[in-house]
Amino acid sequence: MSTSTNGNGVLSASRPTEVAKLDRVVIRFAGDSGDGMQLTGDRFTSEAAAFGNDLATLPNFPAEIRAPQGTIPGVSSFQVHFADYDILTPGDRPDVLVVMNPAALKANLRDVPNGGTIIVNTDEFTKRNLTKVGYDADPLEDDTLSAFQVHRVAMSTLTQGALEGTGLGKKDAERCKNMFALGLLSWMYHRPTEGTEAFLREKFAKKPDIAEANILAFRAGWNYGETTESFATTYEVAPAKLDKGTYRQITGNTALAYGIVAAGQRAGLPVLLGTYPITPASDILHELSRHKNFGVITFQAEDEIAGIGAALGASYGGALGVTSTSGPGVALKSETIGLGVMLELPLVVIDVQRGGPSTGLPTKTEQADLLQAMFGRNSESPLPVIAPQSPGDCFAAAIEAVRIALKYRTPVMILSDGANANGSEPWLIPNVEDLPDLSVEFASEPNAADGSGEFWPYVRDPETLARAWAVPGTPGLEHRIGGLEKQDGKGNISYDPDNHDHMVRLRQAKIDGVDVPDLEVDDPSGEARVLALGWGSTFGPIGAAARRVRKQGMPIAQAHLRHLNPFPKNLGEVLARYDKVVVPEMNLGQLALLLRAKYLVDVHSYTKVAGLPFKAEELQHVFTDIIEGALTR
């Protein structure tokens, strides 16, 4: 045994270990909601991103602000999948599970494959904690974990020992055990460490003693890996070969916020976000509030109705109005969305979907608001609907939503979801010059068709059917709008039956005429008879499952819908090409229902509403069964 530095300038006794090269690894950190698992996972992810791996993450945390300590409802976890190649999902099952207490073990053990590695904080496996989650015996002492590689580490004791002399009390010292775990895993997988130490010093800049305690715990975890005899092997995952450019790790909510900022800049308009905090959309408000220098105003209203009212009022005044919420908030906003449809003003409504109904599962993912987005307003109130497919794609989806809202003078709904919102991936930062020009021409002069010299607010562009947008206060362009039905052109209140029929059809025709790109189909062999069609965050699991099926020698085609209203013009032709169409959804078949109604296609619907994303493994079996059925026809 010799002495060397560990990369942090700290001397540690090193010993020879075998280094195994892997192409991918899935790690899950799990513990009590107060154990800092989200921070631990996020820091490991940041270092993987800095190292150059491709990655995808899946945070999973309880809805309760503070569930009873040591109970299964209080378990919080963070899963990260990193690789040396392009990956699509956070991974099906963790290769490594780090558990801080018995509750975390019991809640996550079923996901670990046989032969997987489990690293256990043994200090928490007390009789009281075991009893609390229903263990009659200590699973570390019987054969419960016989199918796994188990490493017992007294993380709490070792952390407290490393922090002796810092002046921290026992309770405060123990809180640093998550950094011990992070240090150990960073050693196991040869992760960079400088970034984490810099992060801790910045995060706790006002409490330097806490910063240094966490750094000491982090280094102690690293040194434990160096000196213990428990770990005979360390692992290396090389950087991924990604397209050239500058990347950053990004979550879906952050990407949506950046997309709104960029769209405002490209449109030359001030942005107002009128919103009310709601899980899992609140981070959009938090992020946008940091960008006042880009002409962004954030208004935290007293409720959902006031939030969207302010956003629509901003659009009436010539700004870009945006509101963000989740499913329950969309229900409250529906009347004002309908008003936006009647006023024909641009408005972006962001719905970060979560489990329901009612309050439902606030921190769990679902995509069951599609029918609400399509029809959840009184009367005929059509609006475009867009769904991003990944965390990074949320940026492009926001740009596209603003483009449509401004060009067609309509509210547009973005259907993100919890998996996209809280998940993260590397994002290639685009050049601003490459983003579309979203500039707007406001009405500047009278436009009355009868030559009266008046301004008629509902005179339309013959191509887009969008009405003129006049900023209030523009001399000579005085006009009145409101929620009552409008006379075509003039905009006066009208109860004429023929006019109402005409206006309803005009508003529908405007949405039907929104220009959206054709649906692209990934069918490498050209021989597929089965099409897997998805929308939203199912893109990753569907794509990963399709890759696996093709490796088995079975052809399958894949397509993914971003535009859900209107559908791409070639969608009917695409569906008709295949013998079978399977649509996996995190709902009870809402897209399948729309496809059957519009295209009369017998769609095979595969659904899941567990608050968790699909696993590639389960979709692989679904696709295989359907393909084999199609091939035997």
HUJOCOR-V750455 format. One record per run of one state. SS is the DSSP state (a for helix, b for strand, c for the rest). FROM is the first residue (numbers start at 0). LEN is the number of residues. Records with the same first field share a line. If there is no record, write none. Layout:
SS=FROM-LEN + FROM-LEN
This chain:
c=0-1 + 5-5 + 14-3 + 22-1 + 32-4 + 51-2 + 60-11 + 83-12 + 99-2 + 111-5 + 124-2 + 132-16 + 153-1 + 162-7 + 174-2 + 188-5 + 203-4 + 227-5 + 237-9 + 267-3 + 275-6 + 288-3 + 294-1 + 300-3 + 316-3 + 325-1 + 343-3 + 353-1 + 355-5 + 361-8 + 375-8 + 386-6 + 408-2 + 422-1 + 428-3 + 434-23 + 458-1 + 460-6 + 467-18 + 486-2 + 489-3 + 493-3 + 512-8 + 522-7 + 535-2 + 551-5 + 561-1 + 565-5 + 576-3 + 585-4 + 599-4 + 607-8 + 631-2
b=1-4 + 10-4 + 17-5 + 23-9 + 53-7 + 74-9 + 95-4 + 116-5 + 148-5 + 232-5 + 246-5 + 270-5 + 295-5 + 319-6 + 346-7 + 354-1 + 360-1 + 383-3 + 410-7 + 423-5 + 457-1 + 459-1 + 466-1 + 485-1 + 488-1 + 492-1 + 520-2 + 529-6 + 556-5 + 562-3 + 579-6 + 603-4
a=36-15 + 71-3 + 101-10 + 121-3 + 126-6 + 154-8 + 169-5 + 176-12 + 193-10 + 207-20 + 251-16 + 281-7 + 291-3 + 303-13 + 326-17 + 369-6 + 392-16 + 417-5 + 431-3 + 496-16 + 537-14 + 570-6 + 589-10 + 615-16
